[in-house]
Amino acid sequence: MEQKMTTKGKFTTRQIAVVGMLFAITIVLGATGIGFIPVPPFKLTIMHLPVIIGSIIEGPVIGALLGLLFGLFSIFQAINTPSPVSFIFINPLVAVLPRILIGITPYIAYKYINLKNNKIRLAISTAVGSFTNTLGVVGMIYALHLHAYADALHISTAAASKSLLVLVLNGFSTATLSILGVVPIVLALNKARK
């Protein structure tokens, strides 16, 4: 599925167009609020879908670039639409690093899963990308900001830990939603290429 770069280190015109189109979708999802589903105190997101699509159809370099742009947009959102825990998403280890990994893990999963049924292979790869987002972001919050997160919400550390666990469990819903969105799009794009 991945198209190679024409020369080492240079992107093809098509790859640049794909990055532009998918990042534009990310901006629309973020700017309109469609990409954020409020689940206080956080906003769950479907903004990782363009990153997963880019990773699977164009490879890990394009996916990582889209993830970087998504992470930077998350920081921008945290600054411009603050919530009690927005300070957490100004940290690039929370907002950017997991999002870059979203652009890499679906590609690796898709490449190495050896199944004949392409839809199942795509579904698993999409779920891997979605859980990379969920576990990466929540894991970084837990590791780096648990006490500050609890203080910001005026709850105990134990209650804060439980709320983060709920977000991880909600990752199954997010992964399901991701599969329903990504698989048909990737299949359609592959069909259009032939």
Disulfide bonds with the S-S distance in Angstrom:
none
